[in-house]
């Protein structure tokens, strides 16, 4: 990659703690933050100058749980219960998806996330080679976990394919990390979950899976095994590696004794509201959990904006706990920034030596003006139109309000794939949601 030397001139920095520092020059070199200095103190030669005098500059956002190719099915399953959503719509349509469909769905998702200020995402899906190619082509960062269904007839082939994928691409690109993606304890029962986790240990990678999504899952797990899904994960060795726990909505207080610092929870509250999954326990337990925000797939959340998820989490949390003084903007900002710690890309801090994955905010717009507190303006008032630029590894993926990649080609291909999905119709899914 040919890195540019860029001078971000006279910007206002908001760091990972929400601290604001005005009148800053930021030098970008080799895709990293080379230097941060007070504006006007020095002249820098051979740097491309970008005027940031009216902008706030923050670390980018992380989408800690996504099914990016599901953008191809945005709006295909609406106003139905969660079991019907899976069994009558999503799983049957997914069973006929082809590698090309997955690629264009992931490209569409990457573009939407870039527009929303997402600089890295954790993906959980199949046809992982197509997702990998989409991440390369779009310029975003990703942590990719090939999905493995332990109850599927071709489970062994899925595991072998995922292991081979990780072995092949593990260190191939600095923007991409890999891990294994057992779907969930209930779809990878018994020794199969342990087998996948042991494979991850041998590969030196983490795992990413769905845990305790619904109250029914927890109750069924206790009936079948005498243990909650979190305890099943613990006894399978799941907390011995870095683990992204998608949802964990119904994690119990008793589960806390099994959870350690390797666990990163990805809350996706828009999906919980959409599919009527209840408030769960996360609003009461959030101070004892290491969490950030994901979006789930666009087939359930309809948008891929973790800031929107954080906003919903804060508002619903205040209401669910009957405490308007809780879920402060500073806490929610910390939760958003915590996704960087989970993915370990050396991002998320406005410090020299960190990767230049940045978002540039114009808050002098009617929806965010006047600005008493920029964090409040961003968390509660902003939308993607306030994001002027999005930068990943020192490269502008969105500049002056426009995506820098070829959006027309992606949209045209997504339309073509959508038409093919409807013509092919539904197939037979490998597993059932229950």
C-alpha positions as CSV (number, residue, x, y, z in Angstrom):
1,X,0.0,0.0,0.0
2,X,1.3,3.5,-0.9
3,X,0.7,5.5,2.3
4,X,0.3,9.3,2.0
5,X,1.7,11.7,4.5
6,X,-1.2,13.8,5.7
7,X,-1.4,16.9,8.0
8,X,-4.8,17.2,9.7
9,X,-4.7,20.9,10.4
10,X,-6.2,22.7,13.4
11,X,-8.7,20.1,14.5
12,X,-10.5,19.4,17.8
13,X,-9.7,16.0,19.2
14,X,-12.1,13.8,21.2
15,X,-10.1,10.9,22.6
16,X,-11.3,7.4,23.7
17,X,-12.2,8.8,27.2
18,X,-14.3,11.7,25.8
19,X,-11.7,14.3,26.6
20,X,-11.7,17.2,24.2
21,X,-8.5,19.0,23.1
22,X,-8.8,21.9,20.7
23,X,-6.4,23.4,18.1
24,X,-4.4,20.3,17.3
25,X,-2.3,19.3,14.3
26,X,-2.2,15.6,13.6
27,X,0.5,14.2,11.3
28,X,-0.3,10.9,9.6
29,X,2.5,8.8,8.1
30,X,2.7,5.1,7.2
31,X,-1.0,4.7,8.1
32,X,-0.3,5.7,11.7
33,X,-0.6,8.8,13.9
34,X,3.0,10.1,13.7
35,X,2.6,13.2,15.9
36,X,0.1,15.4,17.6
37,X,1.0,19.0,18.3
38,X,-0.6,22.3,19.1
39,X,-1.7,24.1,15.9
40,X,0.5,26.7,14.4
41,X,3.7,25.8,16.2
42,X,5.5,24.1,13.3
43,X,5.5,24.0,9.5
44,X,5.5,20.5,8.0
45,X,6.8,19.9,4.5
46,X,5.7,17.2,2.1
47,X,2.4,16.6,3.9
48,X,-0.9,16.8,2.2
49,X,-2.9,19.4,4.2
50,X,-6.5,18.8,5.3
51,X,-8.2,21.7,6.9
52,X,-10.0,20.4,10.1
53,X,-10.6,23.8,11.8
54,X,-14.3,23.2,12.0
55,X,-14.2,19.5,12.7
56,X,-14.0,17.2,15.7
57,X,-11.7,14.2,15.1
58,X,-12.4,10.9,17.0
59,X,-11.3,7.3,16.8
60,X,-13.5,5.3,14.4
61,X,-16.3,3.0,15.6
62,X,-16.1,-0.8,15.8
63,X,-19.1,-2.9,15.0
64,X,-18.4,-5.8,17.3
65,X,-20.9,-8.2,16.0
66,X,-22.2,-8.3,12.4
67,X,-23.3,-10.7,9.7
68,X,-22.2,-8.3,6.9
69,X,-23.5,-10.4,3.9
70,X,-27.0,-10.3,5.4
71,X,-27.3,-6.8,4.0
72,X,-28.4,-8.6,0.8
73,X,-31.5,-9.6,2.7
74,X,-32.3,-6.2,4.4
75,X,-36.1,-6.1,4.8
76,X,-36.8,-9.6,3.7
77,X,-38.2,-10.8,7.0
78,X,-40.3,-8.3,8.9
79,X,-43.0,-8.3,11.6
80,X,-42.7,-11.9,12.6
81,X,-41.5,-13.7,15.7
82,X,-37.9,-14.7,16.2
83,X,-38.4,-18.4,15.6
84,X,-40.4,-17.7,12.4
85,X,-37.8,-15.1,11.4
86,X,-35.1,-17.8,11.5
87,X,-36.9,-20.9,10.4
88,X,-39.4,-19.5,7.8
89,X,-37.3,-16.8,6.3
90,X,-33.5,-16.4,7.0
91,X,-32.2,-20.0,7.2
92,X,-34.2,-21.1,4.1
93,X,-33.1,-18.1,2.0
94,X,-29.5,-18.5,3.3
95,X,-29.4,-22.1,2.3
96,X,-29.4,-21.0,-1.4
97,X,-27.0,-18.1,-1.1
98,X,-24.0,-18.4,-3.4
99,X,-20.4,-17.0,-2.9
100,X,-21.1,-14.1,-5.2
101,X,-24.2,-13.1,-3.2
102,X,-22.1,-13.1,-0.1
103,X,-19.5,-10.9,-1.7
104,X,-21.9,-8.2,-2.8
105,X,-23.8,-8.3,0.5
106,X,-20.5,-7.8,2.4
107,X,-19.5,-5.0,0.0
108,X,-22.8,-3.2,0.6
109,X,-22.4,-3.6,4.3
110,X,-18.8,-2.3,4.3
111,X,-19.9,0.8,2.4
112,X,-22.8,1.5,4.8
113,X,-20.5,1.0,7.8
114,X,-17.9,3.4,6.3
115,X,-20.6,6.0,5.8
116,X,-21.5,5.6,9.5
117,X,-17.9,6.0,10.7
118,X,-17.2,2.3,11.3
119,X,-13.6,1.5,10.7
120,X,-13.5,-2.1,11.8
121,X,-16.1,-4.8,12.3
122,X,-16.3,-8.4,13.6
123,X,-18.1,-10.6,11.1
124,X,-19.7,-14.0,11.7
125,X,-20.8,-15.7,8.5
126,X,-20.1,-18.4,5.9
127,X,-18.5,-18.3,2.5
128,X,-15.6,-16.6,4.3
129,X,-13.5,-16.2,1.2
130,X,-16.1,-13.9,-0.2
131,X,-16.2,-11.8,2.9
132,X,-12.4,-11.7,3.0
133,X,-12.3,-10.4,-0.6
134,X,-15.0,-7.8,0.2
135,X,-12.9,-6.5,3.1
136,X,-9.8,-6.2,0.9
137,X,-11.7,-4.4,-1.8
138,X,-13.6,-2.0,0.4
139,X,-10.6,-0.8,2.5
140,X,-12.3,-1.3,5.9
141,X,-10.9,-3.5,8.7
142,X,-12.5,-6.8,9.8
143,X,-12.2,-9.6,12.2
144,X,-13.7,-12.6,10.3
145,X,-15.1,-15.7,11.9
146,X,-16.3,-18.4,9.6
147,X,-19.6,-19.8,11.0
148,X,-19.7,-23.4,12.0
149,X,-22.9,-25.3,12.7
150,X,-22.3,-28.3,14.9
151,X,-25.7,-29.9,14.1
152,X,-25.2,-29.7,10.4
153,X,-24.7,-32.9,8.4
154,X,-21.5,-31.4,7.0
155,X,-20.1,-30.2,10.4
156,X,-16.7,-31.8,9.8
157,X,-16.4,-30.2,6.4
158,X,-17.3,-26.8,7.9
159,X,-14.7,-27.1,10.6
160,X,-12.0,-28.2,8.2
161,X,-12.9,-25.4,5.8
162,X,-12.7,-22.8,8.6
163,X,-9.4,-24.1,9.9
164,X,-7.9,-24.1,6.4
165,X,-9.1,-20.6,5.9
166,X,-7.5,-19.3,9.1
167,X,-4.3,-21.1,8.3
168,X,-4.2,-19.7,4.8
169,X,-5.0,-16.0,5.6
170,X,-4.1,-15.5,9.3
171,X,-1.2,-13.1,8.7
172,X,-1.9,-12.2,5.1
173,X,-3.2,-8.6,5.6
174,X,-2.7,-6.1,8.4
175,X,-6.4,-5.0,8.1
176,X,-7.8,-8.4,8.7
177,X,-7.8,-10.7,11.8
178,X,-9.3,-14.1,11.8
179,X,-10.9,-16.4,14.4
180,X,-13.3,-19.4,14.5
181,X,-17.1,-18.9,14.7
182,X,-19.1,-21.7,16.3
183,X,-22.6,-20.6,15.9
184,X,-23.8,-21.1,19.4
185,X,-23.7,-23.7,22.2
186,X,-27.2,-25.0,21.3
187,X,-26.1,-25.5,17.6
188,X,-22.7,-26.9,18.6
189,X,-23.6,-29.2,21.4
190,X,-21.6,-31.6,23.5
191,X,-18.0,-32.2,22.4
192,X,-18.4,-30.2,19.2
193,X,-18.0,-26.8,20.9
194,X,-14.9,-28.1,22.7
195,X,-13.5,-29.4,19.4
196,X,-13.9,-26.0,17.7
197,X,-12.4,-24.2,20.7
198,X,-9.4,-26.6,20.8
199,X,-8.9,-26.0,17.1
200,X,-8.9,-22.2,17.8
201,X,-6.3,-22.7,20.5
202,X,-4.0,-24.7,18.1
203,X,-4.4,-21.9,15.5
204,X,-3.6,-19.2,18.1
205,X,-6.9,-17.4,17.5
206,X,-10.1,-16.5,19.4
207,X,-13.7,-17.4,18.8
208,X,-16.9,-15.5,18.1
209,X,-20.3,-17.0,18.9
210,X,-23.9,-16.3,20.0
211,X,-24.6,-17.0,23.7
212,X,-27.8,-16.6,25.8
213,X,-29.7,-14.6,23.1
214,X,-33.1,-15.4,24.5
215,X,-34.6,-16.5,27.8
216,X,-35.8,-19.7,26.1
217,X,-32.3,-20.6,25.1
218,X,-31.1,-20.3,28.7
219,X,-34.1,-22.3,30.0
220,X,-33.7,-25.0,27.4
221,X,-29.9,-25.3,28.1
222,X,-30.6,-25.8,31.8
223,X,-33.2,-28.5,31.0
224,X,-30.9,-30.3,28.7
225,X,-27.5,-29.9,30.4
226,X,-28.2,-28.5,33.9
227,X,-26.1,-25.5,32.9
228,X,-26.6,-22.1,31.4
229,X,-25.1,-21.4,27.9
230,X,-22.3,-19.3,29.6
231,X,-21.4,-22.2,31.9
232,X,-21.4,-24.6,28.8
233,X,-19.0,-22.2,27.1
234,X,-16.8,-22.0,30.2
235,X,-16.6,-25.8,30.6
236,X,-15.8,-26.1,26.9
237,X,-12.7,-23.9,27.4
238,X,-14.3,-20.8,25.7
239,X,-12.9,-18.3,28.1
240,X,-9.4,-19.6,27.6
241,X,-9.2,-17.7,24.4
242,X,-10.3,-14.2,23.3
243,X,-14.1,-14.6,22.9
244,X,-16.6,-12.2,21.3
245,X,-20.0,-13.1,22.9
246,X,-22.7,-11.9,20.6
247,X,-25.6,-10.6,22.6
248,X,-25.4,-12.4,26.0
249,X,-28.8,-10.7,26.6
250,X,-29.9,-13.2,29.2
251,X,-26.6,-13.7,30.9
252,X,-27.3,-14.3,34.6
253,X,-25.6,-12.9,37.7
254,X,-24.5,-16.5,38.5
255,X,-22.8,-16.6,35.2
256,X,-20.4,-13.8,36.2
257,X,-18.2,-16.3,38.1
258,X,-17.4,-18.0,34.7
259,X,-16.6,-14.8,32.8
260,X,-13.0,-13.4,32.6
261,X,-11.2,-10.6,30.9
262,X,-11.0,-12.6,27.7
263,X,-14.7,-12.1,27.1
264,X,-16.1,-9.1,25.1
265,X,-19.8,-8.8,24.9
266,X,-21.4,-7.3,21.8
267,X,-24.8,-5.7,22.6
268,X,-27.2,-5.2,19.7
269,X,-30.3,-3.7,21.3
270,X,-32.1,-2.8,18.1
271,X,-32.4,-6.5,17.2
272,X,-33.7,-7.2,20.7
273,X,-36.5,-4.6,20.3
274,X,-37.2,-5.6,16.7
275,X,-37.7,-9.3,17.5
276,X,-39.3,-8.8,21.0
277,X,-36.5,-10.6,22.9
278,X,-37.0,-8.7,26.1
279,X,-34.7,-6.5,28.2
280,X,-32.7,-9.5,29.6
281,X,-30.2,-8.8,32.3
282,X,-27.6,-6.7,30.5
283,X,-28.9,-3.4,31.8
284,X,-28.4,-4.5,35.4
285,X,-25.2,-6.3,34.8
286,X,-23.5,-3.9,32.3
287,X,-21.1,-2.5,34.9
288,X,-19.7,-6.0,35.5
289,X,-19.4,-6.9,31.8
290,X,-16.7,-5.9,29.3
291,X,-19.0,-4.7,26.5
292,X,-19.2,-2.8,23.3
293,X,-21.8,-2.6,20.5
294,X,-22.7,-4.6,17.4
295,X,-25.4,-4.3,14.9
296,X,-26.2,-7.9,14.2
297,X,-27.2,-8.4,10.5
298,X,-29.1,-5.9,8.5
299,X,-31.9,-8.5,8.1
300,X,-32.7,-7.9,11.7
301,X,-31.4,-4.5,12.6
302,X,-31.9,-2.9,9.1
303,X,-29.0,-0.6,9.7
304,X,-25.3,-1.2,10.4
305,X,-24.6,1.8,12.7
306,X,-23.2,0.9,16.1
307,X,-23.7,4.5,17.3
308,X,-27.5,4.0,16.8
309,X,-27.2,0.8,18.8
310,X,-25.4,2.6,21.6
311,X,-28.1,5.3,21.6
312,X,-30.8,2.7,21.9
313,X,-28.9,1.0,24.7
314,X,-28.6,4.2,26.7
315,X,-32.2,5.2,26.3
316,X,-33.7,1.7,26.9
317,X,-31.3,1.3,29.8
318,X,-32.4,4.5,31.5
319,X,-36.0,3.3,31.1
320,X,-35.5,-0.3,32.0
321,X,-33.7,0.5,35.3
322,X,-35.9,3.6,36.1
323,X,-32.7,5.6,36.5
324,X,-32.2,8.6,34.2
325,X,-28.9,9.4,35.8
326,X,-27.3,6.1,34.7
327,X,-26.0,5.3,31.2
328,X,-24.2,8.5,31.0
329,X,-22.8,9.9,27.7
330,X,-19.2,9.3,29.0
331,X,-20.0,5.6,29.8
332,X,-21.7,5.0,26.4
333,X,-18.7,6.6,24.6
334,X,-16.4,4.3,26.6
335,X,-18.5,1.4,25.5
336,X,-18.2,2.4,21.8
337,X,-14.5,2.8,22.1
338,X,-14.1,-0.5,23.9
339,X,-14.6,-2.4,20.7
340,X,-11.1,-1.5,19.7
341,X,-9.7,-3.3,22.7
342,X,-11.6,-6.4,21.6
343,X,-10.2,-6.5,18.1
344,X,-6.6,-5.5,18.9
345,X,-5.8,-3.7,15.7
346,X,-3.8,-1.0,17.6
347,X,-6.6,1.4,17.0
348,X,-9.0,3.4,19.1
349,X,-6.6,5.9,20.8
350,X,-5.7,9.4,19.7
351,X,-2.0,8.8,20.4
352,X,1.2,8.7,18.5
353,X,1.9,5.3,17.2
354,X,-1.7,4.2,16.9
355,X,-3.3,3.3,13.5
356,X,-4.9,6.3,11.9
357,X,-8.5,5.0,11.9
358,X,-10.4,8.2,12.4
359,X,-13.8,9.9,12.0
360,X,-14.2,13.6,11.3
361,X,-17.4,15.3,12.6
362,X,-19.1,18.5,11.5
363,X,-21.4,19.4,14.4
364,X,-22.2,22.8,12.9
365,X,-25.3,21.4,11.3
366,X,-28.9,22.1,12.2
367,X,-29.4,18.6,13.8
368,X,-26.4,19.0,16.2
369,X,-26.1,22.8,16.7
370,X,-25.6,24.4,19.2
371,X,-22.9,22.3,20.8
372,X,-22.7,22.4,24.6
373,X,-21.0,19.0,24.8
374,X,-19.7,17.4,21.6
375,X,-20.2,13.8,23.1
376,X,-23.9,14.6,23.7
377,X,-24.2,16.0,20.2
378,X,-22.6,12.9,18.6
379,X,-24.4,10.3,20.7
380,X,-27.9,11.7,20.8
381,X,-28.2,14.1,17.8
382,X,-25.9,13.1,15.0
383,X,-26.4,11.0,11.9
384,X,-24.0,9.9,9.1
385,X,-24.4,13.3,7.4
386,X,-22.4,14.8,10.2
387,X,-19.5,12.5,9.3
388,X,-17.4,14.5,6.8
389,X,-14.5,12.0,6.5
390,X,-13.8,8.4,7.5
391,X,-10.2,7.2,7.5
392,X,-8.8,3.7,7.8
393,X,-5.0,3.2,8.1
394,X,-4.4,6.7,6.9
395,X,-6.6,6.4,3.8
396,X,-9.9,8.3,3.3
397,X,-12.7,5.9,2.6
398,X,-15.2,8.7,2.9
399,X,-14.1,12.3,2.0
400,X,-16.1,15.5,2.0
401,X,-19.3,13.5,2.7
402,X,-18.9,11.0,-0.2
403,X,-17.7,7.4,-0.2
404,X,-14.5,7.1,-2.3
405,X,-15.2,3.7,-3.7
406,X,-17.5,2.8,-6.7
407,X,-20.9,2.7,-5.1
408,X,-22.8,2.4,-8.4
409,X,-21.2,-0.9,-9.2
410,X,-22.1,-2.3,-5.8
411,X,-25.7,-1.1,-5.9
412,X,-26.2,-2.5,-9.4
413,X,-24.9,-5.9,-8.4
414,X,-26.9,-6.0,-5.2
415,X,-30.0,-5.3,-7.2
416,X,-29.1,-8.2,-9.6
417,X,-28.4,-10.5,-6.7
418,X,-31.6,-9.5,-4.9
419,X,-33.6,-10.5,-8.0
420,X,-31.8,-13.9,-8.2
421,X,-32.6,-14.6,-4.5
422,X,-36.3,-14.1,-5.1
423,X,-36.2,-16.2,-8.2
424,X,-34.3,-19.1,-6.5
425,X,-36.7,-18.9,-3.5
426,X,-36.2,-20.7,-0.3
427,X,-34.2,-23.9,0.3
428,X,-33.8,-26.4,3.1
429,X,-31.8,-25.1,6.0
430,X,-29.1,-27.2,7.7
431,X,-30.4,-26.3,11.2
432,X,-33.5,-25.1,13.0
433,X,-33.8,-22.3,15.5
434,X,-35.6,-23.3,18.6
